[in-house]
């Protein structure tokens, strides 16, 4: 794929994702976040694989940065989801 095609796919998927997420009811945000955290876990596997087969030092470093960012995203997402669930659950008796 050419870089222009990849850029077009990125832009269209970003706009489509924003449009879809903006119409999700607030009640469904927590389950949606949990599903996205699971997807981020898959992205970590892809980033690790891409880093492993990288042909140069630059791409290895770039892959390591991608792995680190995906890990931060997963842990941050689970933390926020946990906080949202605690707010909804309220106090236990």
C-alpha positions in Angstrom: 0.0 0.0 0.0 1.2 3.5 -0.7 1.6 6.0 2.1 -1.2 8.1 0.6 -3.6 5.1 0.7 -2.6 4.4 4.3 -3.2 8.0 5.3 -6.6 8.0 3.6 -7.5 4.8 5.5 -6.3 6.3 8.8 -8.4 9.5 8.2 -11.5 7.7 7.2 -11.3 5.2 10.1 -10.7 8.1 12.6 -13.7 10.0 11.4 -15.9 6.9 11.3 -14.8 5.9 14.8 -15.5 9.3 16.1 -19.0 9.4 14.5 -19.8 5.9 15.9 -18.5 6.5 19.4 -20.2 9.9 19.7 -23.6 8.2 19.3 -23.1 5.5 21.9 -25.3 6.0 25.0 -23.5 6.9 28.2 -24.7 3.6 29.8 -22.6 1.6 27.3 -19.4 3.5 27.7 -17.9 1.2 30.4 -18.5 -2.1 28.4 -17.2 -0.3 25.3 -14.0 0.8 27.1 -13.5 -2.8 28.4 -13.7 -4.1 24.9 -11.3 -1.5 23.6 -8.8 -2.5 26.4 -9.0 -6.0 25.1 -8.3 -4.8 21.6 -5.3 -2.8 22.9 -4.0 -6.1 24.2 -4.1 -7.5 20.7 -2.3 -4.3 19.5 0.5 -5.0 22.0 1.0 -8.5 20.5 1.1 -6.9 17.0 3.6 -4.3 18.1 5.8 -6.9 19.8 5.7 -9.0 16.6 6.6 -6.0 14.4 9.4 -5.1 16.7 10.8 -8.6 16.6 10.9 -8.7 12.8 12.1 -5.1 12.4 15.0 -4.8 10.0 16.8 -1.8 11.4 17.5 -0.2 14.7 15.2 2.7 14.0 12.2 0.4 13.5 13.1 -1.6 16.6 13.1 1.6 18.7 9.9 2.7 17.0 8.3 -0.7 17.8 9.5 -0.6 21.4 7.9 2.9 21.8 4.6 1.4 20.3 4.7 -1.4 22.8 5.2 0.9 25.7 2.4 3.3 24.6 0.0 0.4 24.1 0.8 -1.0 27.6 0.2 2.4 29.1 -3.1 2.6 27.2 -4.2 -0.8 28.5 -3.4 -0.1 32.1 -4.8 3.4 32.0 -8.0 2.1 30.3 -8.5 -0.6 32.9 -7.9 1.9 35.7 -10.5 4.3 34.3 -13.0 1.5 33.7 -12.5 0.3 37.3 -13.2 3.9 38.6 -16.3 4.1 36.4 -17.6 0.8 37.7 -17.0 1.9 41.3 -19.0 5.1 40.7 -21.9 3.2 39.2 -21.9 0.4 41.8 -22.0 2.8 44.7 -21.5 1.8 48.3 -21.8 -1.9 49.2 -23.7 -2.7 52.4 
